[in-house]
């Protein structure tokens, strides 16, 4: 299961939860829209594998190549946004038919680590989060960083 608290990328990584007082200043609507953008991008599947091969590719490869990958859209269906007092959490927790959770293998974790080498065509969730947070106005990011840094100094 991947849990991503969309309050600020720094807050996610430090696991901080001291954001309640700043929510009115930043605005829930902006946080929700950013979380929603991450939600949408996390549901975009990479291009489908080629099948069947074109005649030109068959000549180059020495025969037909077919992808055995079948999309079930389990990952897309497993996404949900949960509202909190101090922001939002994006849950991505797909489970394969054997009961094995595989969200971190596809997206990695909040630190950008843990992605399987077989899923490198998926953008890591940390990259998606960083790119979407960067689209927030500078004053919002500055406000979030102040909260993250002050909370971090209190936890040490």
N, C-alpha and C positions, 0 to 999 in steps of 0.2 A: 504494500500500500504506500502511496505517496501522499503525504499531507503537506500542503503548501499554504502557509498563512500569508495571504496577500495584504500585508500591512506595509512592508518594505522588504526588499531583498536582503538587506543587512539584518533586519529583525528575524527573518526566517532562519538565516544561518546561525544566529546566536541563540535562537530559541527564546527570545524575549517576549514578554506579554504585557509590558508596561506602556500601553498606548492609549488607554481609555481617555485620559484627559485631553489628548490631541485630536481625537476624532472630529469634534465640531470644527476645529481650525482647518483641518485638511479637507473635510467633507466626505461623508460616506459615499456620495454619488461618484466622485472621482475614483475612490478605492474600488467601488463595485464595478465601474466600467473597466478599470485596469484588470481586475480579477476576471471579468467576463471576457476580455480580450485574450488573456492567458488560457481560459477555458476553451475558447473557440480554436486557438492555435493548437492546443493539445489534442483536439479532436480531428485535425487535418491529417489524413494519412498520406504517406509518401506516394509517389507515382506507383501504379501497379506494375508488378514484374511482367516482363515481356512473355507473351505466349500466344500462339506458337511463333517460332522464329520465322523471319522472312527468308525467301530463297537465297538472298545474298548472304545472310548470316549463317544459313545452313552450310553454304559452301565454305565460309571462313571457319566455322566450328567443326566441320566434318560430319554434320548430321543435325537433326532437330534437337533443340533444347527447350524444355518446358519447365516452367516454375511450378512447384508443388504447393506453393503458398496459397491458401484460401482465406480470404478476409471474412471474419466472423463479426467484426465491429464490436466485439466485447469491450475493448478498451474505450471506444467512444461512448458506449452505453454506461460505462462505470464512472464517468465524471459527474461530480456534483459540487455545487457551491453551498457552503453552510454559513449563515450569518452569525456573527459573534457580537458581543458588546463593543469590542475594540477593533472590528474589521471583518474580514472574511477568510474562510479556509476553503481551498480548492482540494477536493479529494479525488484521486485517480487510483482506483484499486481494482483493476481487472484480475480475474482468476481464470486459469485455463481449465479445460474439462477434467483434469486430474485433481483439481482443487489447489493448484499451486499459484500463489499471487505472482504476477510478473510485471507490475507497473514500473518498479525501479530498474528492471533489466531493459525496458524500452526507453525510459526517459532519464534514467540516472536519478540522483537525489538532489536535494537543495544546494549541495556543494558542487554539483557538476560531476560527481563521481558515481561509479556503480553501473554505468550503462554497459550492456553486453556488447561484445565486439560484433555480434551478428545483427545488431540493430542500429548501426552507425548512420543509417539513412534517416533516422528519427532525430529531430533537434532536441538536445537535452533540455529538461524543464528549467534548469538554472539559467540557460541562455535565453529561453523564451521569457522568463521572469525579468531578467536584467534588461532585455530589449524593451519590454512593455513598461517597466518602471521608468526607464530613461525617457519615455514619451511624456511623462508627467511634467507639469511646469516646474521650473527650477526652484521656486519658493516652496512648493509642496515637497520636493525631494529634500531640500534643505531642512524643512521642518521635521521630516521623518528621520533624517540623519541625526538631528539634535536629540530627538527622543531616543533613538537607538543608542547613541553614544552615552547619554546620561544614564540610561538603564543599564548599559554594559558596565559603566564604572561602579554602579551600585551592587552589581552581582559579583565583582571581584573582591 
